[in-house]
Amino acid sequence: MSNDSRSGRRSEQGLSTPRHGRLRKSGWLPGLLMYVGVVVAVLAVSATSVAGIVVWQTVSEIKPGIHLLHVRGTNEPPPQVGSITGPVNLLLTGSDTRTGQAGFQDRADLAGSSGTGNNDVTMVLHISADHQHATIVSIPRDLLVNIPTCPRANGGSAGPATNAMFNTTLSRGGLACTVLTAETLTGLDIQYAAEISFDGVISMSNVVGGVQVCLATPLNDKYVGLNLPAGEQTIEGASALAFLRSRHGVGDGSDLGRISDQQLFMSSLMRKLTSAGVLSNPITLYQLATAAVKNMQLSDSLTAPTTMVSIALALKNISLSNVVFVEWPTKSNPAFPGRVVAEQPDDHILAAALDADQPVLLSGKLGRATVNGTAPPVTPTATPTGTKAATATPTPTGTAAPTNTVALPGDVTGQTAAQQTCAKGYQP
């Protein structure tokens, strides 16, 4: 669908033309959190020569950035050092490519994409203009979307506009194509983006000593090599990657169930990073930064150190209870077995809230693979030797929502970063 037709559809639904803010990147997402928050925290926390060396060594390993072409809006010069002003938008995607990924090329059970790969995990972070709220939107891989014409980096076109699964955008036209399609879907102007590989997830989960997850039931998925007992588990390395990738072992066995686990994992990661002193340890910061830049591809708008610092400063005061993970509203369609389409008008309500820079409020409905409650006791082998499990922050109660908060429809699922939820195994 063209931009004009999309604008018309939005108008028919009572949405005004999107007002696009300056995009910034999020320092709290796995990988990007570590890339942005890492370098930023070094600069913000320490003024010693050691910090300067860390920053210099980290920046020196950043790969050349990918230029983004936007549906609307223009590129802006990197901000000066200091907190960014205005709203921020950032896209983070995970490639499923096996090319160049240690331990994946020769395993028949992990056979899959080569080359660029597909974007099997994609999230868009929106930080409010007052830097008091953040909304992280998960876009399902199986969502049928209108993919615009995507120019190739070396000239030419990746093909005409078409309707296809969202996770084909990365292999179709690279990171810039994923961003263009996400802009068409959400109405946001996404000026910052990053792509992380399998090895990046493994390396960074190892650096932080693993992430604690609550399992209401055992999780088993032979397709990704996942076999975890019920209880509080600290996962890292290949186990963390398998947890994030598993579809067949969680919830209803779909990609939508996997999204719930990804939100649970990142919420726990954020609680650990903000409560365990990880971002105040220069050695850990350097290790995180190194693991990130070696396994990530950034947009050229995201490679400037001043940009990273400014974004991190904008993020530092956001309460975990004000960070909301939400799944883009979808529904099944008999005409497209195994695929989903956007749920209207729920998707328009979410898009309008993002466009108006308003915080969102979930009705309390969790994702398909998560539940409230306490998991069974942890098994003695759950926590890796020498690793201290992080203590989860209890779910806040009685917190009044801002007056301009948009209450999302009851079918929209998600959770806040402050909520502790438990994953549940596949239930056909």
Disulfide bonds with the S-S distance in Angstrom:
Cys150-Cys177 2.10
Cys214-Cys422 2.01
